[in-house]
Amino acid sequence: MPHNSTGRGRPRLESTDERMIQAALELLRS
């Protein structure tokens, strides 16, 4: 398991799912 963390601590497996969640969070945070 390579140490590939961008600061979150969780690997990027499903970028599509994460992108949807991030978009929703951004809309809610707005």
NUROLO-321386 format. One record per residue (C-alpha): residue number from 1; x, y, z. Coordinates in pm, 1 decimal. Layout:
N
r zavex:NUM | c1:X | c2:Y | c3:Z
...
This chain:
30
r zavex:1 | c1:0.0 | c2:0.0 | c3:0.0
r zavex:2 | c1:177.6 | c2:311.9 | c3:-121.3
r zavex:3 | c1:151.6 | c2:621.9 | c3:94.7
r zavex:4 | c1:-39.1 | c2:845.8 | c3:-145.9
r zavex:5 | c1:-231.8 | c2:1094.6 | c3:64.1
r zavex:6 | c1:-313.3 | c2:1447.7 | c3:-45.3
r zavex:7 | c1:-395.4 | c2:1566.0 | c3:303.2
r zavex:8 | c1:-726.3 | c2:1386.6 | c3:358.0
r zavex:9 | c1:-598.7 | c2:1049.7 | c3:477.3
r zavex:10 | c1:-813.1 | c2:841.7 | c3:245.3
r zavex:11 | c1:-713.5 | c2:708.5 | c3:-99.5
r zavex:12 | c1:-896.5 | c2:828.9 | c3:-408.2
r zavex:13 | c1:-1076.9 | c2:519.5 | c3:-535.0
r zavex:14 | c1:-1405.4 | c2:656.5 | c3:-663.2
r zavex:15 | c1:-1337.2 | c2:1013.4 | c3:-771.4
r zavex:16 | c1:-1686.3 | c2:1039.6 | c3:-920.4
r zavex:17 | c1:-1853.6 | c2:962.7 | c3:-588.7
r zavex:18 | c1:-1620.1 | c2:1194.8 | c3:-398.4
r zavex:19 | c1:-1677.7 | c2:1466.3 | c3:-657.0
r zavex:20 | c1:-2053.6 | c2:1441.1 | c3:-611.5
r zavex:21 | c1:-2018.1 | c2:1459.5 | c3:-234.1
r zavex:22 | c1:-1779.6 | c2:1754.4 | c3:-259.1
r zavex:23 | c1:-2019.1 | c2:1936.9 | c3:-491.7
r zavex:24 | c1:-2310.0 | c2:1877.8 | c3:-253.8
r zavex:25 | c1:-2102.2 | c2:1995.2 | c3:42.6
r zavex:26 | c1:-1998.2 | c2:2307.6 | c3:-144.5
r zavex:27 | c1:-2358.8 | c2:2383.7 | c3:-235.8
r zavex:28 | c1:-2468.9 | c2:2333.1 | c3:123.5
r zavex:29 | c1:-2181.2 | c2:2543.5 | c3:253.7
r zavex:30 | c1:-2261.1 | c2:2828.4 | c3:15.7
